[in-house]
Amino acid sequence: MPDNAQQFASDNYSGICPEAWEAMAEANQGHQRAYGDDEWTARAADHFRSLFETDCDVFFAFNGTAANSLALSALCQSYHSVICSETAHVETDECGAPEFFSNGSKLLTARTEQGKLTPASIREIALKRKDIHFPKPRVVTLTQATEVGTVYRPEEIQAISRTCDELGLNLHMDGARFSNACAFLGCTPAELTWKAGVDVLCFGGTKNGMAVGEAILFFNRDLAEDFDYRCKQAGQLASKMRYLSAPWVGILQDDAWLRYANHANHCAQLLAKLVEDVPGVSLMFPVEANGVFLQMSEPAIAALTARGWRFYTFIGAGGARFMCSWDTDEARVRQLAADIRQVMS
Ligand SMILES: *Cc1c(COP(=O)(O)O)cnc(C)c1O
């Protein structure tokens, strides 16, 4: 297959959607003030405030690792700790950046059920040690949609938030795939965040049609104090900020963000449906967002790779992850499903 054929390794294999691309082109007319003091950045922040139906503080970073790490560092001191799931991106895929940017706040991993934290698993970690020798739990971070493609229901977030209130913990959400969660649940962004008790959201754009860029939304605005300095110090203040913010205007203004997330989710459902009766193949997790996790034999995985398919197998022996994106072609999904059927026979 050609080198640029659509793949399912990650949703960030995809390119830039037309809405984001056109907004960048429009922002490319003439001169604008630098460092976020421009009209595109103001417009993007206003779009977020109207989409989330609240007067939140909005910042932009180049990628999710920076957004998560800086947001977490704003929520705790170096002697605090952050409770996350054992599969959390902050724990497994950010090279220690959350600890680095917070000057040492330790991540504490909690048990999960289908990739999700629960009030019980948070309580277990938060109450395990209460002495001065252990970093004091201060933040819970949850990922919506999760790293294994499942989605927290509003009630689940509310319950976690109540636990956080009881234990004096701030609540952060890694929303690299927040759009996919909104699309799956049919909930408003507000219902899944501040209305359910989330203090800070990192809203991912890259995996849903943007070139680069994540937005950091502080619903609890006290926590945003000096956050602009944190971004600058970390090398995350874009001088030509309009090229990070304009694409957000592009994808937010006509709900492209939600349409594309719906499409990606739909393609994941289609893939799951097409392989559900293949002998020896089973779903490792319910398909709720845009990822399909399949248990299949090692020789079959090798054969799929040999046929040119790219996908991740980091979820243990015999597990393969297939991610759909904003532009996934249904014909490609059908091809992949047919190949899975063949290599398993
Ligand atoms: C992709 C992703 C991120 C962001 O990763 P970057 O490569 O730093 O942009 C954060 N959290 C989750 C769950 C992700 O899947």
The ligand as a MOL file (V3000), in Angstrom:
LIG
                    3D

  0  0  0     0  0            999 V3000
M  V30 BEGIN CTAB
M  V30 COUNTS 15 15 0 0 0
M  V30 BEGIN ATOM
M  V30 1 C -2.3140 12.1370 22.3770 0
M  V30 2 C -2.6070 12.2650 23.8140 0
M  V30 3 C -2.1160 13.3570 24.5470 0
M  V30 4 C -1.2080 14.4120 23.9410 0
M  V30 5 O -0.0200 13.9140 23.4530 0
M  V30 6 P 1.0470 14.8380 22.7290 0
M  V30 7 O 1.7660 13.8970 21.8460 0
M  V30 8 O 1.8970 15.4340 23.7730 0
M  V30 9 O 0.2910 15.9010 21.9900 0
M  V30 10 C -2.4950 13.4730 25.8680 0
M  V30 11 N -3.3070 12.5750 26.4450 0
M  V30 12 C -3.7900 11.5210 25.7750 0
M  V30 13 C -4.7140 10.5730 26.4620 0
M  V30 14 C -3.4410 11.3260 24.4410 0
M  V30 15 O -3.9330 10.2710 23.7920 0
M  V30 END ATOM
M  V30 BEGIN BOND
M  V30 1 1 1 2
M  V30 2 1 2 3
M  V30 3 2 2 14
M  V30 4 1 3 4
M  V30 5 2 3 10
M  V30 6 1 4 5
M  V30 7 1 5 6
M  V30 8 2 6 7
M  V30 9 1 6 8
M  V30 10 1 6 9
M  V30 11 1 10 11
M  V30 12 2 11 12
M  V30 13 1 12 13
M  V30 14 1 12 14
M  V30 15 1 14 15
M  V30 END BOND
M  V30 END CTAB
M  END
